[in-house]
Amino acid sequence: MKKITSILLGSAMVLASHSLMAADGKATYDKFCVNCHMTGAANSPKLGDTAAWAPRIAKGMDALMQSALNGIPGTAMLPKGTCMTCTEDDLRAAVEYMISQSQ
């Protein structure tokens, strides 16, 4: 019985942390990313635009994180976008949120 309880508790914690990460990603997006990614400012991919996001998503999470962390030379995408205080985990959660809304 204790083993089943431990497994269920562990599963619940994983699901809860995933839900919190998604919520944190949305919060980071809403605070720092929305100004460009909601409107498509400076040719940024709009949230929910599957055609614009598909080739970016196809490059993988490492490439998306590289862009988020270091910016994209020759574009308006600055390192960390507009969130100089964001951690790598904050940015990853925001990128994961944008992907989840754009597939």
C-alpha contacts under 8 A as a table, 3 or more apart, distances in Angstrom:
res1	aa1	res2	aa2	distance
1	M	4	I	5.26
1	M	5	T	6.23
2	K	5	T	5.02
2	K	6	S	6.05
3	K	6	S	5.08
3	K	7	I	6.21
4	I	7	I	5.08
4	I	8	L	6.11
5	T	8	L	5.12
5	T	9	L	5.97
6	S	9	L	5.07
6	S	10	G	5.99
7	I	10	G	5.10
7	I	11	S	6.11
8	L	11	S	5.09
8	L	12	A	6.11
9	L	12	A	5.07
9	L	13	M	6.21
10	G	13	M	5.11
10	G	14	V	6.33
11	S	14	V	5.17
11	S	15	L	6.26
12	A	15	L	5.15
12	A	16	A	6.02
13	M	16	A	5.01
13	M	17	S	6.05
14	V	17	S	5.19
14	V	18	H	6.19
15	L	18	H	5.12
15	L	19	S	6.16
16	A	19	S	5.03
16	A	20	L	6.12
17	S	20	L	4.96
17	S	21	M	6.05
18	H	21	M	5.05
18	H	22	A	6.24
19	S	22	A	5.12
19	S	23	A	6.20
20	L	23	A	4.94
20	L	24	D	5.96
21	M	24	D	4.93
21	M	25	G	5.94
21	M	93	A	5.94
22	A	25	G	4.96
22	A	26	K	6.20
22	A	93	A	6.41
22	A	94	A	7.91
22	A	96	E	7.53
22	A	97	Y	6.03
23	A	26	K	5.14
23	A	27	A	6.17
24	D	27	A	4.94
24	D	28	T	6.10
24	D	90	D	7.36
24	D	93	A	6.55
24	D	94	A	7.41
25	G	28	T	5.13
25	G	29	Y	6.03
25	G	90	D	6.70
25	G	91	L	7.51
25	G	92	R	7.60
25	G	93	A	4.14
25	G	94	A	3.86
25	G	95	V	7.22
25	G	96	E	6.97
25	G	97	Y	5.37
26	K	29	Y	4.94
26	K	30	D	5.91
26	K	93	A	7.76
26	K	94	A	6.15
26	K	97	Y	5.95
27	A	30	D	5.04
27	A	31	K	6.14
27	A	94	A	7.88
28	T	31	K	5.19
28	T	32	F	5.84
28	T	33	C	7.13
28	T	90	D	6.86
28	T	91	L	7.58
28	T	93	A	7.83
28	T	94	A	5.78
29	Y	32	F	5.41
29	Y	33	C	4.58
29	Y	34	V	5.70
29	Y	94	A	5.38
29	Y	97	Y	7.71
29	Y	98	M	7.74
30	D	33	C	6.22
30	D	34	V	5.26
31	K	34	V	6.73
32	F	35	N	7.12
32	F	81	G	7.41
32	F	82	T	5.70
32	F	83	C	5.91
33	C	36	C	6.11
33	C	37	H	5.97
33	C	38	M	7.94
33	C	81	G	7.05
33	C	82	T	7.12
34	V	37	H	5.09
34	V	38	M	5.06
34	V	39	T	7.79
35	N	38	M	6.03
35	N	39	T	6.75
35	N	41	A	7.58
36	C	39	T	5.62
36	C	40	G	5.54
36	C	41	A	4.71
36	C	42	A	7.29
36	C	44	S	6.34
36	C	46	K	7.68
37	H	40	G	5.19
37	H	41	A	6.83
37	H	44	S	5.84
37	H	45	P	5.90
37	H	46	K	4.57
37	H	47	L	5.66
38	M	41	A	7.95
38	M	46	K	5.22
38	M	47	L	5.64
39	T	46	K	6.12
40	G	43	N	5.37
40	G	44	S	4.77
40	G	45	P	5.62
40	G	46	K	4.83
41	A	44	S	5.69
42	A	75	T	7.52
42	A	76	A	6.17
44	S	77	M	7.91
45	P	49	D	6.82
45	P	52	A	5.50
45	P	53	W	6.26
46	K	49	D	5.44
46	K	52	A	7.36
47	L	98	M	6.10
47	L	101	Q	6.47
47	L	102	S	5.90
48	G	98	M	7.69
48	G	101	Q	5.29
48	G	102	S	3.98
48	G	103	Q	7.22
49	D	52	A	5.47
49	D	53	W	6.22
49	D	102	S	5.69
50	T	53	W	5.12
50	T	54	A	5.73
50	T	102	S	5.01
50	T	103	Q	5.38
51	A	54	A	5.42
51	A	55	P	7.67
52	A	55	P	6.91
52	A	56	R	7.56
53	W	56	R	5.22
53	W	57	I	5.95
53	W	99	I	7.59
53	W	102	S	6.36
53	W	103	Q	7.41
54	A	57	I	5.14
54	A	58	A	6.02
54	A	103	Q	7.14
55	P	58	A	4.98
55	P	59	K	6.57
56	R	59	K	5.37
56	R	60	G	7.20
56	R	63	A	7.95
56	R	64	L	6.95
57	I	60	G	5.39
57	I	61	M	7.04
57	I	64	L	7.37
57	I	99	I	7.22
59	K	62	D	7.86
59	K	63	A	5.98
59	K	64	L	7.46
60	G	63	A	5.60
60	G	64	L	6.49
61	M	64	L	4.99
61	M	65	M	5.97
62	D	65	M	5.13
62	D	66	Q	6.08
63	A	66	Q	4.98
63	A	67	S	6.36
64	L	67	S	5.19
64	L	68	A	6.22
64	L	95	V	7.39
65	M	68	A	4.86
65	M	69	L	5.85
65	M	91	L	7.59
65	M	92	R	6.66
65	M	95	V	7.48
66	Q	69	L	5.26
66	Q	70	N	5.74
66	Q	71	G	7.34
67	S	70	N	5.39
67	S	71	G	4.74
67	S	72	I	5.62
67	S	77	M	7.81
67	S	79	P	7.47
68	A	71	G	5.61
68	A	77	M	7.89
68	A	78	L	7.95
68	A	79	P	6.29
68	A	80	K	5.31
68	A	81	G	6.62
68	A	91	L	6.82
68	A	95	V	7.85
69	L	79	P	5.20
69	L	80	K	4.86
69	L	81	G	7.90
69	L	88	E	7.27
69	L	91	L	7.55
70	N	78	L	6.95
70	N	79	P	4.16
70	N	80	K	6.51
71	G	77	M	5.00
71	G	78	L	4.29
71	G	79	P	3.92
71	G	80	K	6.55
71	G	81	G	6.91
72	I	75	T	5.73
72	I	76	A	7.46
72	I	77	M	5.39
72	I	78	L	6.57
72	I	79	P	7.58
73	P	77	M	7.58
73	P	78	L	7.97
75	T	78	L	7.77
77	M	81	G	5.78
78	L	81	G	4.79
78	L	82	T	7.25
79	P	82	T	7.94
80	K	83	C	5.46
80	K	84	M	5.95
80	K	86	C	7.21
80	K	91	L	7.39
81	G	84	M	7.55
83	C	86	C	5.39
86	C	89	D	7.83
86	C	90	D	5.53
86	C	91	L	6.40
87	T	90	D	5.03
87	T	91	L	6.36
88	E	91	L	5.15
88	E	92	R	6.03
89	D	92	R	4.97
89	D	93	A	6.11
90	D	93	A	5.23
90	D	94	A	6.33
91	L	94	A	5.01
91	L	95	V	6.09
92	R	95	V	5.06
92	R	96	E	6.00
93	A	96	E	5.03
93	A	97	Y	6.08
94	A	97	Y	5.01
94	A	98	M	6.22
95	V	98	M	5.07
95	V	99	I	6.14
96	E	99	I	5.07
96	E	100	S	6.09
97	Y	100	S	5.08
97	Y	101	Q	6.36
98	M	101	Q	5.20
98	M	102	S	6.13
99	I	102	S	5.03
99	I	103	Q	6.23
100	S	103	Q	6.13
